[in-house]
Amino acid sequence: QVQLVESGGGLVQPGGSLRLSCAASGSIFRLVTMSWYRQAPGKQRELVASIISGGRTNYVDSVKGRFTISRDNAKKTVYLQMNSLKPEDTAVYYCHALLGMNYWGKGTLVTVSS
């Protein structure tokens, strides 16, 4: 069983930055592939970034060079540093863990607007 709790969302102006955090429960966090997804109003949920247990990362093209996913296995936390935010980044961001099955957090809202 894995429980995920996101934090760090909010309102930010275009060009600004936010860092999302996802705290996970479970003793084998270090083995889990962690991801951030997002869902904008009226759109399907999309994968934003993933990080495997060994640290290799993957990003959707639209955020490459702006977002960075990282993990702290000691703290059982995964982060998403978001820089140069754009209005089209506005969405609910969800933390996801893959450990035999899919686990989701409840999401945190990111709004990019002037």
Beta strands, then each sheet from edge to edge (+ up, - down):
strand 1: 4-7
strand 2: 10-12
strand 3: 18-24
strand 4: 33-39
strand 5: 46-51
strand 6: 57-59
strand 7: 67-72
strand 8: 77-82
strand 9: 91-98
strand 10: 102-104
strand 11: 108-112
sheet 1: 1+ 3- 8+ 7-
sheet 2: 2+ 11+ 9- 4+ 5- 6+
sheet 3: 2+ 11+ 9- 10+
end
